[in-house]
């Protein structure tokens, strides 16, 4: 199940964008957005997020 972003906690810092090995995350309107079609469930973004705004579905 792809990563999910808590929009209330996300600060748009882009740490997850840099951590994602398959470039599934972008920043839109200052929030992280995960492309569910390309996410490989590796949890790199979960570990990289300093605000714990990302979880695995």
C-alpha positions as a LaTeX table, in Angstrom:
\begin{tabular}{lrrr}
\hline
Residue & $x$ (\AA) & $y$ (\AA) & $z$ (\AA) \\
\hline
Unk1 & 0.00 & 0.00 & 0.00 \\
Unk2 & 1.47 & 3.38 & $-0.99$ \\
Unk3 & 2.63 & 6.03 & 1.45 \\
Unk4 & 0.07 & 8.49 & 2.75 \\
Unk5 & 0.76 & 12.12 & 3.65 \\
Unk6 & $-0.94$ & 13.85 & 6.57 \\
Unk7 & $-1.61$ & 17.27 & 5.08 \\
Unk8 & $-2.04$ & 18.83 & 8.51 \\
Unk9 & 1.45 & 17.76 & 9.59 \\
Unk10 & 3.40 & 18.08 & 6.32 \\
Unk11 & 5.54 & 21.23 & 6.09 \\
Unk12 & 6.61 & 20.77 & 2.48 \\
Unk13 & 10.28 & 20.49 & 3.42 \\
Unk14 & 10.93 & 18.00 & 0.56 \\
Unk15 & 13.04 & 15.59 & 2.64 \\
Unk16 & 10.79 & 12.82 & 1.34 \\
Unk17 & 11.29 & 13.91 & $-2.26$ \\
Unk18 & 15.05 & 13.54 & $-1.88$ \\
Unk19 & 14.70 & 10.19 & $-0.07$ \\
Unk20 & 12.39 & 8.54 & $-2.59$ \\
Unk21 & 14.43 & 6.19 & $-4.81$ \\
Unk22 & 11.80 & 6.10 & $-7.57$ \\
Unk23 & 10.83 & 9.80 & $-7.62$ \\
Unk24 & 7.22 & 9.10 & $-6.61$ \\
Unk25 & 6.91 & 12.20 & $-4.44$ \\
Unk26 & 6.50 & 15.79 & $-5.53$ \\
Unk27 & 5.71 & 19.01 & $-3.72$ \\
Unk28 & 2.45 & 20.66 & $-4.76$ \\
Unk29 & 1.03 & 23.71 & $-2.99$ \\
Unk30 & 3.76 & 23.31 & $-0.33$ \\
Unk31 & 2.70 & 19.75 & 0.53 \\
Unk32 & 4.14 & 16.35 & $-0.36$ \\
Unk33 & 2.10 & 14.33 & $-2.84$ \\
Unk34 & 2.74 & 10.61 & $-3.41$ \\
Unk35 & 2.07 & 9.06 & $-6.82$ \\
Unk36 & 0.32 & 5.86 & $-5.78$ \\
Unk37 & 1.02 & 4.28 & $-9.16$ \\
Unk38 & 4.81 & 4.46 & $-8.82$ \\
Unk39 & 5.34 & 4.17 & $-5.04$ \\
Unk40 & 7.19 & 0.93 & $-4.25$ \\
Unk41 & 6.35 & 0.88 & $-0.51$ \\
Unk42 & 10.01 & 1.09 & 0.54 \\
Unk43 & 9.29 & 3.44 & 3.47 \\
Unk44 & 12.31 & 5.66 & 2.73 \\
Unk45 & 10.05 & 8.70 & 2.89 \\
Unk46 & 8.62 & 7.62 & 6.26 \\
Unk47 & 12.13 & 7.47 & 7.72 \\
Unk48 & 13.14 & 10.80 & 6.12 \\
Unk49 & 10.15 & 12.88 & 7.24 \\
Unk50 & 11.14 & 15.09 & 10.18 \\
Unk51 & 7.51 & 15.77 & 11.16 \\
Unk52 & 6.31 & 12.16 & 10.85 \\
Unk53 & 3.70 & 13.30 & 8.32 \\
Unk54 & 4.11 & 10.20 & 6.14 \\
Unk55 & 2.88 & 6.73 & 6.96 \\
Unk56 & 2.35 & 3.55 & 5.05 \\
Unk57 & $-1.33$ & 3.23 & 4.10 \\
\hline
\end{tabular}
